[in-house]
Amino acid sequence: EVGGVGKTPVVVYLLRELIQHGRRPGLLSRGYGRETKDLVLRLPGDPVDPAKHGDEPAMVVSSGLDIPLGICGDRARAARVVAAGTRSDVLVMDDGFGHRRLARHVDVVVLRGEAPLGNELLLPEGTLREPISSLRRAHVLWFHSKSGEFDEVKIAQALQEAGSPDEVRSVSLAP
């Protein structure tokens, strides 16, 4: 779904968990809101600037996570550069479900708990980037709610679209 779902706070949470478990993550992002257009590699200790790195990566670093950033519309290219130029042993993509050129081990899809399927229409008429059936590619559905409200009927529909409850683990965050 487009914007405001809560993907970046979930990414921050996952990055913190990885670090707590001894991993060295790097973040891949398109860098929404940045003024630069080419690939940018930000190393730990380097300053972060939303105009250069984008809004979400700047939020991640300002949250206290001084990790490598690979910023590029081509996430596969960013992944190669981060893997070659840093000590990262795991890469996390912010907003990367649609970037299927890059092989992954786990796809986490963050959905709004209040309206997990939006208005069920694809862009430009609706809020969905992909058909609901794309949830079948997800390994984890994460229902995030800023308000604390969860539409259990729509959550059940999303889980049904994704596959068997035995195959999908759903997680929700308190506001």
Secondary structure, DSSP 8 states (H G I E B T S, - for coil): --S-SSHHHHHHHHHHHHHHTT--EEEEE--TT-S--S-EEE-TTS---HHHH-HHHHHHHHTT----EEE-S-HHHHHHHHHHHS--SEEEESS-TT-TTS--S--EEEEESSSTTTTS-BTTTSSBSS-GGGGGG-SEEEEE-SSS---HHHHHHHHHHH--TTT-EEEEE--
